[in-house]
Amino acid sequence: MLLTPTVRDQELITQESTRATYWEGSVNLEAKYQGKPVKGRGYAELTGYAKPFSKGI
C-alpha cells in the first residue's frame, strides 16, 4: 500500500505545548486488492515516529 500526501508540510511539531511531533493530513492511496489495483483518498495520522512521548507535560 502506498500513501502519498496531498498537501506538503503537514507535520506538526508542538515543542511549546504538548511536546509531541505528529503528522496528519489527507492522502491518496494506491494498493492492490485481490490482485487488482485500487485507488482512493483518505486521512492519516502518524505519531510516535520522532521519539517516544514523555509524560512530563
Number of C-alpha atoms within 10 A of each C-alpha: 10 10 17 14 17 14 9 8 10 14 13 11 14 11 9 7 8 13 14 18 18 16 15 15 16 16 17 15 16 15 13 11 10 6 7 7 9 12 13 10 14 13 13 13 11 12 13 11 10 11 9 10 14 9 7 6 8
